[in-house]
């Protein structure tokens, strides 16, 4: 339990996920803000929170609030994150950090000058076996990194009758599948291998160039089906799927496939990391297993068990072996790390969470991927 408090901005799919995980991490949630005062109060009632804020300004003015979690649509992230830091509060922002690299670069500078903790919600790092994979790479047991391949696939936008604000370039940005879920994979593998991607070559595709938009509201992962009376047919200019080839700073290669139109894949992130001594394979739909491949000797299927893990992985594994941990636990562990870093002061020099600088680099990668897709060539990313 911590003495620090948090407010959540955003009442869609991910906002309540933050509320629940904050509570499980021992952080008191003061209230929640929706797009209207009525939505704020309805969410506060449903989540049994003390306050349904009437405005963003009310959140910033609340002296009870130590940190603000931003879970709003992408186009709001830049202004809201900057305002939170300017108000003297810590901030944890959903990805992507901003709509452009110029915005995210400014946020990095604002965060640096503020002296406050500023994180991006790349929660997938905080599955224990992802930390275990990183520890094995750093220990040298995997050997020299040769290549890493993988995918992030979903099916919630499979049909042209599926619509959400994320498919609109004005709401979510020019990249959608890559920015929405591909950046999770890219952040994760760079965390694991300890190397940045330095260049990319992308081939992206829009499978549905028109979709049916609900004249009312539409939630992420909604199963609603349209009728002619309630929906409009609108053009789509963001990608549904695509492939990105990668080159890492150390010379390793990689390939990422992203799709939000793969039937049967609800939320599946997969990677296969190949080194000179071992390979590591992990799938988010089986998050408590890490496959370890060997040329000589038996392959191994490591089951998540704190007693068998490295120190860094064991610290974010709260239950004994055989008691599975999953998606909600990854947010809990991210928040425990974030607020623990604030209390210890560690965030000032050695943060253990994804920082605004990490979020900025992901946007630089997105812009390089977009440029590569448009020009049909390799594009370099400036590595600081």
C-alpha positions in Angstrom: 0.0 0.0 0.0 1.2 3.5 -0.9 0.2 6.9 0.3 0.1 8.2 -3.2 -3.2 8.8 -5.0 -4.3 8.7 -8.7 -7.1 10.0 -10.9 -8.0 8.4 -14.2 -8.9 10.3 -17.3 -11.0 8.3 -19.8 -13.9 5.9 -19.2 -13.6 3.6 -22.3 -12.2 0.1 -22.4 -8.8 0.8 -20.8 -9.8 3.4 -18.2 -11.6 0.9 -15.9 -8.6 -1.5 -16.4 -6.4 1.2 -14.9 -8.8 1.7 -12.0 -8.8 -2.0 -11.1 -5.1 -2.4 -11.4 -4.4 0.7 -9.3 -6.5 -0.7 -6.5 -4.7 -4.0 -6.7 -1.4 -2.2 -6.6 -2.5 -0.4 -3.4 -3.0 3.0 -5.0 -6.1 5.0 -3.9 -8.1 6.2 -6.9 -9.7 9.6 -6.2 -12.0 9.6 -9.2 -12.5 9.3 -12.9 -13.2 11.7 -15.8 -15.2 10.9 -18.9 -16.0 13.0 -22.0 -19.0 14.5 -20.2 -20.0 15.1 -16.6 -22.7 12.4 -16.9 -20.2 9.8 -18.2 -17.9 10.7 -15.4 -20.5 10.2 -12.7 -21.8 7.0 -14.3 -18.3 5.5 -14.4 -17.7 6.7 -10.8 -20.8 5.0 -9.7 -20.1 1.8 -11.6 -16.5 1.6 -10.3 -17.5 2.8 -6.8 -15.2 5.8 -6.9 -15.6 8.9 -4.7 -15.6 11.4 -7.6 -16.9 11.7 -11.1 -14.9 14.8 -12.2 -16.8 17.4 -14.3 -13.8 18.6 -16.2 -10.1 18.0 -16.9 -9.3 21.3 -15.1 -11.0 19.8 -12.0 -8.7 16.9 -12.0 -5.6 19.2 -12.2 -6.9 21.4 -9.5 -7.6 18.5 -7.1 -5.0 18.7 -4.3 -5.7 15.1 -3.4 -4.3 13.8 -6.7 -0.6 12.9 -6.9 -0.7 11.3 -10.3 -3.0 11.3 -13.4 -3.5 8.3 -15.7 -4.4 9.3 -19.3 -6.5 6.7 -21.1 -8.3 9.0 -23.6 -8.1 8.8 -27.5 -4.7 9.4 -28.9 -5.3 12.9 -30.1 -5.7 14.2 -26.5 -2.5 12.6 -25.1 -0.1 15.5 -25.9 -2.0 18.4 -24.4 -3.3 16.4 -21.5 0.1 14.9 -20.5 1.7 18.3 -20.8 -1.0 19.9 -18.7 -0.6 17.3 -16.0 3.1 17.8 -15.7 2.7 21.6 -15.7 0.2 21.3 -12.9 2.9 19.5 -10.7 1.5 16.0 -10.9 3.1 12.8 -12.0 1.6 11.2 -15.2 1.2 7.8 -16.7 -0.1 8.0 -20.3 -1.5 5.3 -22.6 0.3 4.7 -25.8 1.0 6.2 -28.2 2.4 9.1 -26.2 1.4 11.7 -28.9 0.4 12.0 -32.5 3.8 13.2 -33.9 7.4 13.0 -32.9 7.6 16.8 -32.5 4.9 16.5 -29.8 6.5 13.6 -28.1 9.9 15.3 -28.1 8.4 18.3 -26.4 6.8 16.0 -23.8 10.2 14.4 -23.1 11.6 17.9 -22.5 8.7 19.0 -20.3 9.0 15.8 -18.2 12.7 16.3 -17.8 12.3 19.9 -16.7 9.4 19.1 -14.3 11.4 16.7 -12.1 8.3 14.4 -12.1 7.7 10.8 -13.0 6.3 10.3 -16.5 5.5 6.8 -17.9 3.9 5.2 -20.9 1.6 2.2 -20.4 3.6 -0.5 -22.2 2.3 -3.1 -19.8 3.4 -6.1 -21.7 6.9 -5.7 -20.4 5.5 -6.6 -17.0 4.6 -10.2 -17.7 7.1 -12.0 -15.5 8.4 -14.3 -18.3 9.1 -11.2 -20.5 11.3 -10.0 -17.7 12.8 -13.5 -17.5 13.6 -13.4 -21.2 15.3 -10.0 -20.8 17.3 -11.4 -17.9 18.5 -14.4 -19.9 19.6 -12.2 -22.8 21.5 -9.9 -20.4 23.1 -12.9 -18.6 24.6 -14.1 -21.9 22.8 -17.5 -21.8 21.1 -16.9 -25.1 24.4 -15.9 -26.7 24.8 -13.5 -29.6 21.4 -12.3 -30.8 20.8 -13.4 -34.4 17.2 -12.5 -35.1 13.8 -12.0 -33.6 10.5 -12.5 -35.3 6.9 -12.3 -34.2 3.4 -10.9 -34.5 0.6 -9.1 -32.8 -2.8 -10.2 -34.1 -6.5 -9.5 -33.2 -9.8 -9.9 -35.0 -12.0 -7.2 -33.5 -11.8 -5.2 -36.8 -12.3 -8.2 -39.1 -15.5 -7.0 -40.8 -16.3 -3.7 -42.6 -19.1 -3.4 -40.1 -16.6 -3.0 -37.3 -15.8 0.6 -36.4 -14.1 2.5 -33.6 -12.4 5.9 -33.3 -9.1 4.2 -33.7 -9.7 3.6 -37.4 -9.9 7.4 -38.1 -6.5 9.0 -38.8 -7.8 12.3 -37.3 -8.6 10.6 -34.0 -5.8 8.0 -33.7 -3.1 9.1 -36.2 -2.0 8.0 -39.7 -0.9 4.6 -38.4 -3.5 2.4 -36.6 -2.6 -1.3 -36.3 1.1 -0.5 -36.0 0.6 2.4 -33.5 -2.1 0.6 -31.5 -0.7 -2.8 -31.0 2.5 -3.0 -33.1 4.2 -0.5 -30.8 3.6 -2.9 -27.8 5.6 -5.6 -29.7 8.3 -3.2 -30.7 8.7 -1.8 -27.1 8.7 -5.3 -25.7 11.4 -6.8 -28.0 13.7 -3.7 -27.6 13.3 -4.1 -23.8 14.2 -7.8 -24.0 17.2 -7.6 -26.3 18.5 -4.3 -24.9 18.9 -2.9 -28.4 17.0 -0.3 -30.4 15.7 -0.8 -33.9 17.7 1.4 -36.2 16.0 0.9 -39.5 12.7 -0.4 -40.9 11.1 -1.6 -44.2 7.3 -1.8 -44.1 4.5 -3.1 -46.3 1.1 -2.1 -44.9 -2.4 -2.8 -46.2 -5.9 -1.4 -45.7 -8.3 -4.4 -46.2 -11.5 -2.4 -45.7 -11.2 1.0 -47.5 -14.7 1.8 -46.2 -16.4 1.0 -42.9 -19.8 1.5 -41.3 -19.6 4.2 -38.6 -22.2 4.2 -35.8 -23.9 7.6 -35.6 -23.8 7.2 -31.8 -20.8 5.9 -29.8 -18.7 2.8 -30.4 -16.5 1.1 -27.8 -13.3 -0.8 -28.4 -14.0 -4.5 -28.9 -17.7 -3.8 -29.2 -19.8 -6.6 -30.8 -22.6 -4.4 -32.1 -23.8 -4.8 -35.6 -24.9 -1.9 -37.8 -28.2 -1.2 -39.5 -28.7 1.2 -42.5 -30.7 3.6 -40.3 -28.0 4.0 -37.6 -24.7 3.9 -39.5 -22.8 5.8 -42.2 -20.4 4.3 -44.7 -17.1 6.2 -44.4 -13.7 6.0 -46.1 -10.8 4.5 -44.1 -7.1 5.5 -44.6 -5.4 3.6 -41.8 -3.9 0.2 -42.1 -5.6 -3.1 -41.0 -2.5 -5.2 -41.2 1.1 -5.2 -42.4 4.7 -6.5 -42.2 7.8 -4.6 -41.0 11.3 -5.8 -41.4 13.7 -4.6 -38.7 17.4 -4.0 -38.3 18.8 -3.6 -34.7 21.7 -1.5 -33.7 23.8 -4.6 -33.0 23.2 -6.0 -36.5 20.4 -8.4 -35.5 17.4 -8.7 -37.9 13.8 -9.0 -37.2 10.3 -9.3 -38.7 7.0 -8.1 -37.3 3.5 -9.0 -38.6 0.6 -7.0 -37.2 -3.1 -7.5 -38.0 -6.4 -6.5 -36.5 -8.3 -8.7 -39.0 -7.1 -12.2 -38.1 -10.2 -14.4 -37.3 -9.9 -16.1 -34.0 -7.0 -14.1 -32.7 -8.5 -12.0 -29.8 -5.3 -10.5 -28.5 -2.2 -12.5 -29.5 1.4 -11.2 -29.2 4.1 -13.7 -30.1 7.9 -13.5 -30.4 10.7 -16.0 -31.3 14.2 -14.8 -30.3 17.1 -16.6 -31.8 20.6 -16.4 -30.3 23.9 -18.3 -30.9 23.2 -20.5 -27.8 19.5 -20.6 -27.2 16.1 -19.5 -28.6 13.3 -18.0 -26.6 9.6 -18.2 -27.5 6.7 -16.6 -25.8 3.0 -16.1 -26.6 0.7 -13.7 -24.7 -2.2 -16.1 -24.9 0.0 -18.6 -22.9 1.8 -16.0 -20.8 2.9 -18.4 -18.0 5.1 -20.4 -20.3 8.5 -19.5 -21.9 9.9 -22.0 -24.4 13.7 -22.4 -24.3 15.3 -24.0 -27.4 18.7 -25.7 -27.5 20.8 -27.2 -30.3 22.5 -29.5 -27.8 20.5 -30.8 -24.9 16.8 -31.0 -24.2 14.5 -28.1 -25.0 12.7 -26.6 -21.9 9.2 -25.3 -21.2 9.7 -22.9 -18.2 6.5 -22.4 -16.2 6.2 -19.1 -14.4 7.2 -19.8 -10.8 9.0 -17.2 -8.7 11.2 -19.9 -7.3 12.6 -20.6 -10.8 13.0 -17.1 -12.1 15.6 -14.4 -12.2 15.4 -11.7 -9.5 13.8 -9.1 -11.8 11.1 -11.5 -13.0 10.4 -12.9 -9.5 9.8 -9.4 -8.2 6.8 -9.0 -10.5 5.4 -12.6 -10.0 3.1 -12.5 -7.0 1.7 -16.0 -7.0 3.4 -19.4 -6.7 3.8 -21.7 -9.7 0.6 -23.1 -11.1 -1.4 -20.0 -10.1 -1.5 -18.2 -13.4 -1.0 -14.5 -13.9 -2.3 -12.6 -16.9 -3.3 -9.3 -18.6 -4.7 -7.5 -15.5 -1.6 -8.5 -13.5 0.7 -6.8 -16.0 -0.9 -3.5 -15.4 -0.7 -4.1 -11.6 3.0 -4.7 -11.8 3.6 -1.7 -14.0 1.7 0.5 -11.5 3.5 -1.0 -8.6 6.8 -0.3 -10.3 5.8 3.3 -11.2 4.5 4.3 -7.8 7.3 2.4 -6.0 9.8 4.4 -8.1 8.1 7.7 -7.1 8.2 6.8 -3.4 11.9 5.7 -3.5 13.0 8.6 -5.7 14.5 6.1 -8.1 12.5 7.6 -11.0 14.9 10.6 -11.1 17.9 8.5 -12.1 17.0 4.9 -12.9 13.4 4.4 -13.7 12.3 0.7 -14.2 9.2 1.6 -16.2 8.7 2.7 -19.8 9.5 6.4 -19.8 8.4 9.3 -22.1 11.8 8.9 -23.9 10.7 5.3 -24.7 7.3 6.5 -25.9 9.0 9.2 -28.0 11.2 6.5 -29.7 8.2 4.4 -30.5 6.7 7.4 -32.4 10.0 7.9 -34.3 9.7 4.2 -35.3 6.1 4.7 -36.3 7.0 7.7 -38.5 9.8 5.7 -40.1 7.4 2.8 -40.7 4.9 5.1 -42.4 7.6 6.7 -44.5 8.9 3.3 -45.5 5.5 2.1 -46.5 4.9 5.2 -48.6 8.3 5.2 -50.3 8.7 1.4 -50.5 12.3 1.4 -49.1 14.3 1.0 -46.0 14.2 4.0 -43.6 16.6 4.8 -40.8 15.6 5.9 -37.3 17.8 8.3 -35.5 19.2 6.5 -32.4 20.2 8.8 -29.6 
